[in-house]
Amino acid sequence: MRISRSKLTIDIVLAGVFGLACLPFALLGNWVDVVALCLFASALAVRRGLPAWSLALAWIGALVQMLMLRDLQLYDAAVLGVLYSSAAHGGRVVRWVGLASAGAGAVLATGYLAVVKPLIDNAGFADPSNVISTVVVTGVLFVASIAVLVLSWTAGLLVRSVRDTREVSRREDAANRERGLVEYRYVVEQERNRIARDMHDVVAHSLAVVIAQADGGRFAAPTRPDAAVEALDTIAGVARGALGDVRLLLAELRHDEAGAPQPVIDDLTGLLERVRSAGLDVRFSEAGQRLPLGTGHQIAVYRIVQEALTNALRHGDVTAPVQLELVWDAAGVTVEIVNSRRADAPTPETHAFRHGIPGMRERAQLAGGTLQIEAGADGMFRVTARIPAQTGSPA
């Protein structure tokens, strides 16, 4: 486990402070105590950066102390910090070696203090001649030793678990933020695409009406001034409406106002009036009982009709009637627009339809429906859209 230089410096400083605090007691002994103190202090200095080395140095210090028959010293408390760090900062092997060291250390410490020291120099905690006293003291020492050593290791394991849990939570939060950012970007992109389609629908339809009225007014002006004035009035009305729609769409683009009003099926009446005023003979029929459609589905119906009529006005024979039919059934509505094509009209695959037809098809698909385009050999152009109903949605 890598640690920062600042943490390593803190460990070294704390190990130095620990060594200085224990040095007077070690000097009361002999050189073995000083060596053992240096080993334990070194183990504390690298306990987080090199937990395996820390555990090894602690074992060497403890073995040196016991082999030289030295008494307990204050520096032996370093073992607790080493065991803690083996669980808190060591890898899997070091962690379980630390637990085994706690058990083995408790056994060795108990045997050393309760058996070896009393037998060799009578400096232990029990009287070797008193068997009962020896057994009791040995049991107490073992329980106390293993409790303290294993508790230190367990504390390190708990700290490690808390740290790992926080790290997992941090990564999950980062992943959620990243996922949320991706989703936000996707939503923004989809919203901008929708606004772009709406902008195309509004501008293309309005300009088609304006061009048709301007041409009609120009031809009628010499002989029918009233018709020319009426054409200018229509142009002004359509232009004002288009300007308002464009401003609304630009406001959505700037401020993401999702609650801005959108056209619904009832608005088809106004759309048909504008198209008829532009000189297109639209014959509308509706069969079946209307079903409730969601707002998105109604927008799809309106925009598909708008784009189809715009194409009929731009590329169709305006002297022939255009059939618009809505057929309702239990599953939804079928929208069909049929108009007569001009002899020089472009085919659906040409660049003239590079925005309109893909936009209609995408709107139908987003609403869960389908769109079919057919330029028949009989000179008729058919747009058929199938939009499913949304049960329980407001009409």
C-alpha positions, 0 to 999 in steps of 0.5 A: 500500500502506497502512502504519501510522503507526508504520512511517512514523515509523520510515522517517522516523527512519531517513531522518533518521539516513541524512541526518545520516550523509551530511551531512558528506560532502555539505558537502565538496562544494557545494550540489548535493550537499546538494540531492541528499542531501535528495532521496535522504533524502526518497525513503527516508522515503516508500519504504514509504508512497509507493514510486512517489514514492520512486522518482521522488525517487531519479531526480530526485536521481540526474539532478541529480547527473549533470547537475551532474557531481558525483562519487559520494557516500555518499548514492547508497547510498539508491538500493539501499533505494529499489529494494528498496522498489519491489519489496517494497511497490510495486504491479504497475506500480511494481514493474516500473518499479523493475526497469526503473530498475535496468537503466536506472540501471546503463547511465546510471551506467556511461556517466557514470562510464566515459565522461562524467566522464573526457572532461569533467574527467578524474575517471573510473575509466578513461583516455580515451586507453586504449581497452582500459582504457576498455572493460574498466573500462566492462564491469566497472562495468556488471556491478557496477552492474547486479548490485548494483541488480538484486540489491536489487530481487530482495531486495525481491521475495523479501521480498514473496513471503514476506510474501504467502505468510504472508498467504495462509497466515494467511487460509487458517488464519482461513478454516479456523478459521471453517469448523471453527467452522461445522462444530462448530456444525452438529455440536453442533446435530445432536447436540442435535436427536438428543438432543431426539428421544431425549428425546421418545421416552423421555418419550412412551413411558414416560408412555404406559405409565405412563398405561395402567397407572395407568388399568388399576390404578385400574379393577382396584383395587376388584375385583382388588387384585393387578392394581393392585399389579402395575400399580404395580410396572410404573409404578415400573419404567418410571418408573425406566427413564425417569428413568435414560434422561433423566439419561443424555440430560441428561449427553450434553447437558452433557458431549457424551458421544458414547460413551453407550450407545444402544439396538440391535435386540436391545433390542426384546425389553425394549421389547416386554415393557414395552409388553405389560405396559402392556396392549398386545397386540403380536405380533412376527414376523421373516422372513429372515436378519438382516444386520449393521446399523450402530449408527445404523441399529439406533438408527433401527429401535429408535426407530421401533418405540418411537414407533409402539408408543407412538402405538398405546398412546396413540391406538390400540385397545388391545383389538386386537392390534398387528402388528410385523414385521421382514422382512429381505432382501439390501438391508436390513430393512423394519419394519412396525407395524400397529395398529387406530385408535380412533374418536376417534384424531387423524389423522397431520396433527394436532398430536398427532403433531407430534413423533413422526412427523417424528422417525421420518421423520427417523431413517429418512432419516438412516439412508438409508431411507424411512418411510411412514405410512398411516391406512387407511379400514379403520381400521388405522394402518400405519407402514412403514420401510425401513432399508438394511443396512450391509455390514461393519458390526458387528451 
